[in-house]
Amino acid sequence: MNTLMPYLIIGAIVFTLGIFTIIYKKNAVGILMGVELVLNSVNINFIAFAKFVDKGINGQVVAIFIIILAAAEAAIALAIILNIYRTKATVDVTELNEMKN
């Protein structure tokens, strides 16, 4: 019973957990982890579709690009979070209202 559906279900669960993490976390690091969960769920779907539908390496290539993008995004986001922490002494996104202006 090697079908596409279990991979899609796992991808949907991870995506849903990532969205809930982004919505409900007030900590900037927690929001960053939610974004990483969403990107990982997309990787699961790309690789599953590449295995069952495409039969090529297109899904794996896109997944590698997403992993590279996620690493760069994490590095930049952590640098921004550290800079905010140095200036405001908090990483709570509800207290950072100066970014709205």
DSSP file (Angstrom, degrees, kcal/mol; ACC not computed):
  #  RESIDUE AA STRUCTURE BP1 BP2  ACC     N-H-->O    O-->H-N    N-H-->O    O-->H-N    TCO  KAPPA ALPHA  PHI   PSI    X-CA   Y-CA   Z-CA
    1    1 A M              0   0    0      0, 0.0     2,-1.0     0, 0.0     0, 0.0   0.000 360.0 360.0 360.0  64.3    0.0    0.0    0.0
    2    2 A N        +     0   0    0      3,-0.0     2,-0.2     4,-0.0     0, 0.0  -0.793 360.0 146.4-102.0  89.9    2.5    2.6   -1.2
    3    3 A T        -     0   0    0     -2,-1.0     4,-0.4     1,-0.1    49,-0.0  -0.638  59.2-111.3-120.6 177.4    0.3    5.4   -2.3
    4    4 A L  S >> S+     0   0    0     -2,-0.2     4,-1.8     1,-0.2     3,-0.5   0.779  98.6  78.2 -77.8 -29.7    0.4    9.2   -2.4
    5    5 A M  H 3> S+     0   0    0      1,-0.2     4,-2.4     2,-0.2     5,-0.2   0.845  87.6  53.4 -59.3 -43.3   -2.3    9.8    0.1
    6    6 A P  H 3> S+     0   0    0      0, 0.0     4,-2.3     0, 0.0    -1,-0.2   0.891 110.6  49.1 -60.4 -36.3   -0.3    9.2    3.4
    7    7 A Y  H <> S+     0   0    0     -3,-0.5     4,-2.6    -4,-0.4    -2,-0.2   0.901 111.3  49.0 -67.5 -40.1    2.3   11.7    2.3
    8    8 A L  H  X S+     0   0    0     -4,-1.8     4,-2.3     2,-0.2    -1,-0.2   0.875 110.8  50.5 -66.9 -36.7   -0.3   14.3    1.5
    9    9 A I  H  X S+     0   0    0     -4,-2.4     4,-2.3     2,-0.2    -2,-0.2   0.928 112.1  46.6 -66.3 -44.5   -2.0   13.7    4.9
   10   10 A I  H  X S+     0   0    0     -4,-2.3     4,-2.6     1,-0.2     5,-0.2   0.916 112.7  50.5 -63.4 -42.6    1.3   14.1    6.7
   11   11 A G  H  X S+     0   0    0     -4,-2.6     4,-2.4     1,-0.2    -2,-0.2   0.897 110.8  49.1 -61.1 -40.6    2.1   17.2    4.7
   12   12 A A  H  X S+     0   0    0     -4,-2.3     4,-2.5     2,-0.2    -2,-0.2   0.886 111.1  49.7 -67.0 -38.7   -1.3   18.7    5.5
   13   13 A I  H  X S+     0   0    0     -4,-2.3     4,-2.5     2,-0.2    -2,-0.2   0.935 113.2  45.6 -65.0 -45.8   -0.9   18.0    9.2
   14   14 A V  H  X S+     0   0    0     -4,-2.6     4,-2.1     2,-0.2    -2,-0.2   0.894 113.2  50.8 -64.9 -38.9    2.6   19.6    9.3
   15   15 A F  H  X S+     0   0    0     -4,-2.4     4,-2.4    -5,-0.2    -2,-0.2   0.921 110.8  48.6 -63.3 -44.3    1.2   22.6    7.2
   16   16 A T  H  X S+     0   0    0     -4,-2.5     4,-2.5     1,-0.2     5,-0.2   0.910 110.9  50.0 -63.4 -42.8   -1.7   23.0    9.6
   17   17 A L  H  X S+     0   0    0     -4,-2.5     4,-2.0     1,-0.2    -1,-0.2   0.886 110.8  50.8 -62.4 -38.1    0.6   22.9   12.7
   18   18 A G  H  X S+     0   0    0     -4,-2.1     4,-2.3     2,-0.2    -2,-0.2   0.909 110.4  47.9 -65.5 -43.0    2.9   25.5   11.0
   19   19 A I  H  X S+     0   0    0     -4,-2.4     4,-2.4     2,-0.2    -2,-0.2   0.923 112.4  49.0 -64.9 -43.9    0.0   27.8   10.3
   20   20 A F  H  X S+     0   0    0     -4,-2.5     4,-2.5     1,-0.2     5,-0.2   0.880 110.9  51.5 -62.5 -36.9   -1.3   27.5   13.9
   21   21 A T  H  X S+     0   0    0     -4,-2.0     4,-1.7    -5,-0.2    -2,-0.2   0.914 110.7  47.8 -65.6 -42.3    2.2   28.1   15.2
   22   22 A I  H  < S+     0   0    0     -4,-2.3    -2,-0.2     1,-0.2    -1,-0.2   0.905 116.5  43.9 -63.8 -41.4    2.5   31.3   13.1
   23   23 A I  H  < S+     0   0    0     -4,-2.4    -2,-0.2     1,-0.2    -1,-0.2   0.909 121.5  34.4 -72.4 -42.8   -0.9   32.6   14.2
   24   24 A Y  H  < S+     0   0    0     -4,-2.5     2,-0.3    -5,-0.2    -2,-0.2   0.629  93.2  93.5 -97.0 -14.1   -0.8   31.8   17.9
   25   25 A K     <  -     0   0    0     -4,-1.7    -4,-0.0    -5,-0.2     9,-0.0  -0.615  44.5-174.2 -80.8 138.4    2.9   32.4   18.9
   26   26 A K        +     0   0    0     -2,-0.3    67,-3.2    67,-0.1    68,-0.4   0.493  62.4  91.0-102.9  -9.3    3.8   35.8   20.1
   27   27 A N  B  > S-A   92   0A   0     65,-0.2     4,-2.0     1,-0.1    65,-0.2  -0.727  74.7-139.0 -89.0 134.4    7.5   35.0   20.2
   28   28 A A  H  > S+     0   0    0     63,-2.3     4,-2.0    -2,-0.4    -1,-0.1   0.846 104.2  52.9 -63.6 -34.2    9.5   35.8   17.1
   29   29 A V  H  > S+     0   0    0      2,-0.2     4,-1.9     1,-0.2    -1,-0.2   0.887 108.0  51.5 -68.8 -37.7   11.5   32.6   17.3
   30   30 A G  H  > S+     0   0    0      2,-0.2     4,-1.8     1,-0.2    -2,-0.2   0.885 108.7  50.6 -64.4 -39.3    8.3   30.6   17.6
   31   31 A I  H  X S+     0   0    0     -4,-2.0     4,-2.1     1,-0.2    -2,-0.2   0.901 108.3  53.0 -64.6 -40.4    6.9   32.3   14.5
   32   32 A L  H  X S+     0   0    0     -4,-2.0     4,-2.0     1,-0.2    -2,-0.2   0.887 107.1  51.8 -61.6 -39.4   10.1   31.5   12.6
   33   33 A M  H  X S+     0   0    0     -4,-1.9     4,-2.0     1,-0.2    -1,-0.2   0.864 107.1  53.8 -66.1 -34.8    9.7   27.8   13.6
   34   34 A G  H  X S+     0   0    0     -4,-1.8     4,-2.0     2,-0.2    -2,-0.2   0.900 107.0  50.7 -64.1 -40.5    6.1   27.9   12.2
   35   35 A V  H  X S+     0   0    0     -4,-2.1     4,-2.3     1,-0.2    -2,-0.2   0.898 108.7  52.3 -63.1 -40.1    7.4   29.2    8.9
   36   36 A E  H  X S+     0   0    0     -4,-2.0     4,-2.3     1,-0.2    -1,-0.2   0.882 107.2  52.6 -63.8 -37.9   10.0   26.4    8.8
   37   37 A L  H  X S+     0   0    0     -4,-2.0     4,-2.1     2,-0.2    -2,-0.2   0.911 108.8  50.0 -63.6 -41.3    7.1   23.9    9.4
   38   38 A V  H  X S+     0   0    0     -4,-2.0     4,-1.8     1,-0.2    -2,-0.2   0.928 111.5  48.1 -62.7 -44.7    5.2   25.3    6.5
   39   39 A L  H  X S+     0   0    0     -4,-2.3     4,-1.9     1,-0.2    -1,-0.2   0.880 110.6  51.8 -64.3 -37.1    8.3   25.1    4.2
   40   40 A N  H  X S+     0   0    0     -4,-2.3     4,-2.2     2,-0.2    -1,-0.2   0.867 106.7  53.2 -67.7 -35.3    8.9   21.5    5.4
   41   41 A S  H  X S+     0   0    0     -4,-2.1     4,-2.0     2,-0.2    -1,-0.2   0.885 107.9  51.1 -66.9 -36.3    5.3   20.5    4.5
   42   42 A V  H  X S+     0   0    0     -4,-1.8     4,-2.6     2,-0.2    -2,-0.2   0.897 108.4  52.5 -65.0 -39.4    5.8   21.9    1.1
   43   43 A N  H  X S+     0   0    0     -4,-1.9     4,-2.5     2,-0.2     5,-0.3   0.909 106.7  52.7 -61.8 -41.6    9.0   19.8    0.7
   44   44 A I  H  X S+     0   0    0     -4,-2.2     4,-2.3     1,-0.2    -1,-0.2   0.929 112.1  45.6 -59.0 -45.1    7.1   16.7    1.7
   45   45 A N  H  X S+     0   0    0     -4,-2.0     4,-2.7     2,-0.2     5,-0.2   0.913 111.7  50.8 -67.1 -42.8    4.5   17.3   -1.0
   46   46 A F  H  X S+     0   0    0     -4,-2.6     4,-2.1     1,-0.2    -2,-0.2   0.929 113.9  44.1 -60.6 -45.2    7.0   18.2   -3.7
   47   47 A I  H  X S+     0   0    0     -4,-2.5     4,-1.9     2,-0.2    -1,-0.2   0.885 113.4  51.1 -69.5 -37.7    9.0   15.0   -3.0
   48   48 A A  H  X S+     0   0    0     -4,-2.3     4,-2.5    -5,-0.3     5,-0.3   0.928 112.3  46.1 -65.0 -43.7    5.9   12.8   -2.8
   49   49 A F  H  X>S+     0   0    0     -4,-2.7     4,-2.5     1,-0.2     5,-2.0   0.870 110.8  53.5 -66.3 -34.7    4.5   14.2   -6.1
   50   50 A A  I  <>S+     0   0    0     -4,-2.1     5,-1.6    -5,-0.2     6,-0.4   0.871 112.5  45.0 -65.9 -34.8    8.0   13.7   -7.7
   51   51 A K  I  <5S+     0   0    0     -4,-1.9    -2,-0.2     3,-0.1    -1,-0.2   0.914 126.6  26.1 -74.5 -42.4    8.0   10.1   -6.6
   52   52 A F  I  <5S+     0   0    0     -4,-2.5    -2,-0.2    -5,-0.1    -3,-0.2   0.752 134.1  21.0 -97.8 -25.1    4.4    9.2   -7.6
   53   53 A V  I  <5S+     0   0    0     -4,-2.5    -3,-0.2    -5,-0.3    -4,-0.1   0.837 125.3  35.4-110.8 -51.0    3.5   11.5  -10.4
   54   54 A D  I   <S-     0   0    0     -5,-2.0    -4,-0.2     2,-0.1    -3,-0.1   0.844  71.3-158.8 -82.0 -35.1    6.5   13.0  -12.2
   55   55 A K      < +     0   0    0     -5,-1.6     2,-0.2    -6,-0.3    -4,-0.1   0.665  64.3  89.8  60.4  18.4    8.9   10.1  -12.0
   56   56 A G  S    S-     0   0    0     -6,-0.4    -1,-0.2     0, 0.0     4,-0.2  -0.458  93.3 -99.2-121.9-162.7   11.8   12.6  -12.5
   57   57 A I  S  > S+     0   0    0     -2,-0.2     4,-2.2     1,-0.1     5,-0.2   0.252  87.5 105.3-106.9  12.9   13.9   14.6  -10.2
   58   58 A N  H  > S+     0   0    0      1,-0.2     4,-2.2     2,-0.2     5,-0.2   0.903  81.0  48.9 -61.5 -42.5   12.0   17.9  -10.5
   59   59 A G  H  > S+     0   0    0      1,-0.2     4,-2.3     2,-0.2    -1,-0.2   0.887 111.4  49.6 -64.9 -39.1   10.4   17.6   -7.1
   60   60 A Q  H  > S+     0   0    0      2,-0.2     4,-2.2    -4,-0.2    -1,-0.2   0.886 109.8  51.1 -67.3 -37.8   13.7   16.9   -5.4
   61   61 A V  H  X S+     0   0    0     -4,-2.2     4,-2.0     2,-0.2    -2,-0.2   0.928 111.9  46.4 -65.1 -44.6   15.4   19.8   -7.2
   62   62 A V  H  X S+     0   0    0     -4,-2.2     4,-2.2     1,-0.2    -2,-0.2   0.901 111.0  53.3 -63.8 -40.3   12.6   22.2   -6.0
   63   63 A A  H  X S+     0   0    0     -4,-2.3     4,-2.3     1,-0.2    -2,-0.2   0.883 107.4  51.2 -62.7 -38.4   12.9   20.7   -2.5
   64   64 A I  H  X S+     0   0    0     -4,-2.2     4,-2.3     2,-0.2    -1,-0.2   0.909 109.6  50.0 -65.2 -41.1   16.6   21.4   -2.4
   65   65 A F  H  X S+     0   0    0     -4,-2.0     4,-2.6     1,-0.2    -2,-0.2   0.889 110.4  50.4 -63.2 -38.2   16.0   25.0   -3.4
   66   66 A I  H  X S+     0   0    0     -4,-2.2     4,-2.7     2,-0.2    -2,-0.2   0.890 109.2  51.1 -67.3 -38.2   13.4   25.3   -0.7
   67   67 A I  H  X S+     0   0    0     -4,-2.3     4,-2.1     2,-0.2    -2,-0.2   0.917 111.9  47.2 -64.0 -42.0   15.8   23.9    1.9
   68   68 A I  H  X S+     0   0    0     -4,-2.3     4,-2.2     2,-0.2    -2,-0.2   0.920 113.0  49.0 -63.9 -43.3   18.5   26.5    0.7
   69   69 A L  H  X S+     0   0    0     -4,-2.6     4,-2.7     1,-0.2    -2,-0.2   0.895 110.3  51.4 -62.4 -40.8   15.9   29.2    0.9
   70   70 A A  H  X S+     0   0    0     -4,-2.7     4,-2.4     2,-0.2    -1,-0.2   0.872 109.1  50.4 -65.9 -36.9   14.8   28.2    4.4
   71   71 A A  H  X S+     0   0    0     -4,-2.1     4,-2.0     2,-0.2    -1,-0.2   0.922 113.3  45.0 -66.4 -43.2   18.4   28.2    5.6
   72   72 A A  H  X S+     0   0    0     -4,-2.2     4,-2.3     2,-0.2     5,-0.2   0.908 113.7  50.3 -66.1 -41.1   19.0   31.7    4.2
   73   73 A E  H  X S+     0   0    0     -4,-2.7     4,-2.8     1,-0.2     5,-0.2   0.897 110.0  50.3 -63.6 -41.0   15.6   32.9    5.6
   74   74 A A  H  X S+     0   0    0     -4,-2.4     4,-2.5     2,-0.2    -1,-0.2   0.902 110.6  49.4 -65.3 -40.3   16.5   31.4    9.1
   75   75 A A  H  X S+     0   0    0     -4,-2.0     4,-1.7     2,-0.2    -2,-0.2   0.924 115.3  42.8 -65.4 -44.0   19.9   33.1    9.1
   76   76 A I  H  X S+     0   0    0     -4,-2.3     4,-2.2     2,-0.2    -2,-0.2   0.920 115.2  49.5 -68.5 -43.1   18.4   36.5    8.1
   77   77 A A  H  X S+     0   0    0     -4,-2.8     4,-2.7     1,-0.2    -2,-0.2   0.898 110.4  50.0 -64.8 -40.3   15.4   36.2   10.5
   78   78 A L  H  X S+     0   0    0     -4,-2.5     4,-2.5    -5,-0.2    -1,-0.2   0.872 109.5  51.9 -66.2 -35.4   17.6   35.2   13.4
   79   79 A A  H  X S+     0   0    0     -4,-1.7     4,-2.0    -5,-0.2    -2,-0.2   0.911 111.6  46.8 -65.3 -41.1   19.9   38.2   12.7
   80   80 A I  H  X S+     0   0    0     -4,-2.2     4,-2.4     2,-0.2    -2,-0.2   0.916 112.3  50.1 -65.1 -42.7   16.8   40.5   12.7
   81   81 A I  H  X S+     0   0    0     -4,-2.7     4,-2.5     1,-0.2    -2,-0.2   0.909 110.5  49.5 -63.3 -42.5   15.5   38.9   15.9
   82   82 A L  H  X S+     0   0    0     -4,-2.5     4,-2.1     2,-0.2    -1,-0.2   0.886 111.0  49.9 -63.7 -38.2   18.9   39.4   17.6
   83   83 A N  H  X S+     0   0    0     -4,-2.0     4,-1.8     2,-0.2    -2,-0.2   0.901 111.5  48.2 -66.9 -40.5   19.0   43.0   16.6
   84   84 A I  H  X S+     0   0    0     -4,-2.4     4,-3.0     1,-0.2     5,-0.5   0.904 110.8  51.8 -64.7 -40.5   15.5   43.6   17.9
   85   85 A Y  H  X S+     0   0    0     -4,-2.5     4,-1.9     1,-0.2    -2,-0.2   0.890 108.2  51.7 -64.6 -38.0   16.4   41.9   21.2
   86   86 A R  H  < S+     0   0    0     -4,-2.1    -1,-0.2     1,-0.2    -2,-0.2   0.892 118.7  35.7 -64.5 -38.9   19.5   44.1   21.5
   87   87 A T  H  < S+     0   0    0     -4,-1.8    -2,-0.2    -5,-0.1    -1,-0.2   0.852 134.1  22.4 -85.9 -34.2   17.5   47.3   21.1
   88   88 A K  H  < S-     0   0    0     -4,-3.0    -3,-0.2     2,-0.2    -2,-0.2   0.561  88.9-132.9-110.5 -11.8   14.2   46.4   22.8
   89   89 A A  S  < S+     0   0    0     -4,-1.9     2,-0.3    -5,-0.5    -4,-0.2   0.780  78.1  82.4  59.4  30.3   15.3   43.6   25.2
   90   90 A T        -     0   0    0     -6,-0.4    -2,-0.2     1,-0.0    -1,-0.2  -0.984  57.1-162.0-154.1 153.6   12.3   41.5   24.0
   91   91 A V        +     0   0    0     -2,-0.3   -63,-2.3    -3,-0.1     2,-0.6   0.140  54.7 124.3-118.3  15.8   11.3   39.2   21.2
   92   92 A D  B >   -A   27   0A   0    -65,-0.2     3,-1.2     1,-0.2     4,-0.3  -0.680  52.1-153.8 -77.8 118.0    7.6   39.4   21.8
   93   93 A V  G >  S+     0   0    0    -67,-3.2     3,-0.7    -2,-0.6    -1,-0.2   0.706  88.9  65.1 -71.6 -18.6    6.1   40.6   18.6
   94   94 A T  G 3  S+     0   0    0    -68,-0.4    -1,-0.3     1,-0.2     3,-0.1   0.739 100.5  52.2 -74.1 -20.3    3.1   42.2   20.3
   95   95 A E  G <  S+     0   0    0     -3,-1.2     2,-1.1     1,-0.2    -1,-0.2   0.478  89.1  84.7 -91.0  -3.2    5.4   44.7   21.9
   96   96 A L    X   +     0   0    0     -3,-0.7     3,-0.6    -4,-0.3    -1,-0.2  -0.600  43.2 143.8-100.4  72.8    7.1   45.8   18.7
   97   97 A N  G >   +     0   0    0     -2,-1.1     3,-1.1     1,-0.2     4,-0.4   0.536  54.5  79.8 -89.5  -5.8    4.7   48.4   17.5
   98   98 A E  G >  S+     0   0    0      1,-0.2     3,-0.7    -3,-0.2    -1,-0.2   0.702  80.4  68.8 -72.5 -18.4    7.4   50.6   16.0
   99   99 A M  G <  S+     0   0    0     -3,-0.6    -1,-0.2     1,-0.2    -2,-0.1   0.678  88.0  66.9 -73.8 -15.4    7.6   48.4   12.9
  100  100 A K  G <         0   0    0     -3,-1.1    -1,-0.2     1,-0.2    -2,-0.2   0.796 360.0 360.0 -73.0 -28.8    4.1   49.6   11.9
  101  101 A N    <         0   0    0     -3,-0.7    -1,-0.2    -4,-0.4    -2,-0.1   0.469 360.0 360.0 -78.0 360.0    5.2   53.1   11.2
